[in-house]
Amino acid sequence: MEIATYSNGSVKDVTSLCTYSPVDGTTLNHSHTSVSISYKQSAVTATTSQAITVNKILQSIAVTTQPTITTYYTNHDIDTAGMVVTGTYSDGSTSNVTADCTYSPTSSGDTAGSKTITVAYSGMTTVFTVTVLQDALNSIEITTPPNV
């Protein structure tokens, strides 16, 4: 709300009569640090500025380093150690968001083949792929001999 104060001490809401720079509706970015507000009555123009902070907005995430392990046998937990997930923001900056990500599914499942793992962070998703091999029986051992 913009309020004009007059020499006689009266005040008036002039919000709807003001002009703004940047213009109202402009998409702001990190280079905008203030908004100028002007009100003109007759030949007198009053201008003020308001400092602003434009928050950066997460635009995407990507797996920038694959996990150390990308091949599993069936029915094993997915291990994301070594993986790096990077967030890219509206101001062009990036940050490592790996610690705050969730993963789905968290198991290799019971079917061999290629499996897509979805990584989620702050409403964004990306994927990486693991290879799942069928678990095979290597040997069998008798640990307690039968009573005969």
ABEGO torsion letter per residue (X at the ends): XBBBBBAAGBBBBAAAABBBOBBBGBBBBAABABBBBBBBBEABBBBBBBBBBBBBBBABBBBABBBABABBBBGBBBBABGBBBBBBBAAGBBBBAAAABBBOBABAEABBEBBBBBBBBGGBBBBBBBBBBBBBBABBBBABBBBX
